[in-house]
Amino acid sequence: MNDESQNKMGTPTPEELREQVERTRDELGQTVEALAAKADIKAQAKGKAEAVKEQAAEKTAAVKAQAAEKTAAVKAQAAEKTGTVKAQAAEKAAAVKEQAAVKAASASGQIREKTGQAAELVKDRTPDAVLEKTAQAAAQVRESAARAGQYAADRTPDPLLEKAGRAATAARANRAPLIAGAALLIAFLLIRRSRGRNR
């Protein structure tokens, strides 16, 4: 009875003591492990180095992502500006081309008009006899040219004939200035010739 009464009074039983000793050993082992981990400088340095490496890798990835975004934005802006500049250049080129075409048409019209006026002036100032001779000479030139053309056509290879045909078409398109110029030249030569005989 004494043992049981002592146990109830606050003294632990052997079983309780064993459990208490076991708990104390576990706690002591954990404390020793914690102290050993704190005292292991190599392991701490390695852990910190790994943490720093991980942070550096994360920051590098973030910087790379930002740089890629900025590069893409700059490329997009450059492409947009290039497209705008190309469009503006094309518009300006079209405007300049249109102005050049208008000026060329105007100049061509002025040349035709002035050539016609010069031909009329020469015709008005040229004596009738000279005009008759000019007409006869022109007819003879046309006839000779027709004969020479036929002769050349008979003897000329086909590819060369095709090229000549294209040139003739271009000359027909600008016939008025060519005829006026030729008439002016013939009239000038005839006038000069007749004046030379009179002296």
C-alpha positions in Angstrom: 0.0 0.0 0.0 2.8 2.3 0.7 3.9 2.2 -3.0 0.5 2.9 -4.3 -0.1 5.7 -1.8 3.3 7.3 -2.7 2.5 7.1 -6.4 -0.7 8.9 -5.8 1.0 11.5 -3.7 3.2 12.8 -6.5 6.1 10.4 -7.0 6.2 9.1 -10.5 6.1 5.4 -11.2 9.0 3.7 -12.9 7.0 3.6 -16.2 6.4 7.3 -16.0 10.0 7.9 -15.2 11.1 5.9 -18.3 8.7 7.9 -20.5 10.0 11.2 -19.0 13.6 10.1 -19.6 12.8 9.1 -23.2 11.1 12.5 -23.8 14.1 14.3 -22.3 16.5 12.4 -24.5 14.4 13.2 -27.6 14.3 16.9 -26.7 18.0 16.9 -25.9 18.8 15.2 -29.2 16.8 17.8 -31.1 18.5 20.6 -29.2 21.9 19.1 -30.0 21.0 18.7 -33.7 19.8 22.4 -33.8 23.0 23.5 -32.1 25.1 21.4 -34.5 23.3 22.9 -37.5 23.9 26.4 -36.2 27.6 25.5 -35.6 28.0 24.0 -39.1 29.2 27.1 -40.9 29.8 25.3 -44.2 26.3 24.0 -44.4 25.0 27.5 -43.6 27.2 29.1 -46.2 26.1 26.5 -48.7 22.5 27.2 -48.0 22.9 30.9 -48.3 24.9 30.5 -51.5 22.1 28.4 -53.0 19.5 31.0 -51.8 21.6 33.8 -53.4 22.0 31.8 -56.6 18.3 31.2 -56.7 17.5 34.9 -56.2 20.1 35.9 -58.8 18.6 33.4 -61.3 15.1 34.9 -60.6 16.4 38.4 -61.1 18.2 37.5 -64.3 15.1 35.9 -65.7 13.1 39.0 -64.8 15.6 41.3 -66.4 15.8 39.1 -69.5 12.0 39.2 -69.7 11.9 43.0 -69.4 14.7 43.4 -72.0 12.8 41.1 -74.4 9.6 43.1 -73.9 11.4 46.4 -74.4 13.2 45.0 -77.5 9.9 43.8 -79.0 8.3 47.2 -78.3 11.3 49.1 -79.9 11.1 46.8 -82.9 7.4 47.3 -83.3 7.9 51.1 -83.1 10.7 51.0 -85.6 8.6 48.9 -88.0 5.7 51.3 -87.6 7.9 54.3 -88.2 9.5 52.6 -91.2 6.1 51.8 -92.7 5.0 55.5 -92.1 8.2 56.8 -93.8 7.8 54.4 -96.7 4.2 55.5 -97.2 5.1 59.2 -97.1 8.0 58.6 -99.6 5.6 56.7 -101.9 3.1 59.5 -101.7 5.7 62.2 -102.4 7.2 60.1 -105.3 3.7 59.8 -106.8 3.1 63.5 -106.4 6.4 64.4 -108.0 5.7 61.9 -110.9 2.3 63.4 -111.4 3.7 66.9 -111.5 6.5 65.8 -113.9 3.8 64.3 -116.2 1.8 67.5 -116.1 4.8 69.6 -116.9 5.9 67.3 -119.7 2.5 67.4 -121.3 2.4 71.2 -121.0 5.9 71.5 -122.5 5.0 69.1 -125.4 1.9 71.1 -126.1 3.9 74.3 -126.1 6.5 72.8 -128.4 3.8 71.7 -130.9 2.2 75.1 -130.8 5.5 76.9 -131.4 6.5 74.5 -134.1 3.2 75.1 -135.8 3.6 78.8 -135.5 7.1 78.7 -136.9 5.9 76.5 -139.8 3.1 79.0 -140.5 5.5 81.9 -140.3 8.0 80.3 -142.7 5.1 79.4 -145.0 3.8 83.0 -145.0 7.2 84.5 -145.7 8.2 82.0 -148.3 7.5 82.8 -152.0 5.0 80.6 -153.8 7.6 79.3 -156.2 9.7 78.1 -153.3 6.7 76.5 -151.7 5.9 74.7 -154.9 9.5 73.4 -155.2 9.3 72.4 -151.5 6.1 70.4 -152.1 7.7 68.7 -155.2 10.8 67.9 -153.2 8.7 66.5 -150.4 6.8 64.4 -152.8 10.0 63.1 -154.4 11.4 62.4 -151.0 8.3 60.5 -150.0 8.3 58.5 -153.2 12.1 57.7 -152.8 11.5 56.8 -149.2 8.7 54.5 -150.1 10.8 52.8 -152.8 13.8 52.5 -150.4 11.5 51.3 -147.7 10.1 48.6 -149.9 13.6 47.5 -151.0 14.8 47.5 -147.4 11.7 45.5 -146.4 12.3 42.9 -149.0 15.9 42.4 -148.0 15.7 42.9 -144.2 15.3 40.0 -141.7 12.0 39.6 -139.8 13.3 40.6 -136.3 14.8 43.8 -137.7 11.5 44.6 -139.5 9.6 44.2 -136.2 11.9 46.7 -134.5 11.6 49.1 -137.4 7.8 48.8 -137.2 7.9 49.7 -133.6 10.0 52.8 -134.4 7.7 53.8 -137.2 4.7 53.5 -134.8 6.5 55.8 -132.4 7.2 58.3 -135.2 3.6 58.2 -136.3 2.5 59.0 -132.8 4.6 62.2 -132.9 4.0 62.9 -136.6 3.0 66.6 -136.4 6.2 67.9 -134.8 8.4 65.7 -137.1 6.6 66.9 -140.3 6.6 70.5 -139.1 10.3 70.3 -138.3 11.1 68.7 -141.7 9.1 71.3 -143.6 10.8 74.0 -141.7 14.2 72.6 -142.5 13.4 72.1 -146.2 11.9 75.6 -146.5 15.0 77.1 -144.8 17.4 75.2 -147.2 15.4 76.3 -150.2 15.3 79.9 -149.2 19.0 79.9 -148.6 19.6 78.3 -151.9 17.4 80.8 -153.8 19.1 83.7 -152.1 22.5 82.3 -153.0 21.5 82.3 -156.7 20.2 85.8 -156.6 23.6 87.2 -155.5 
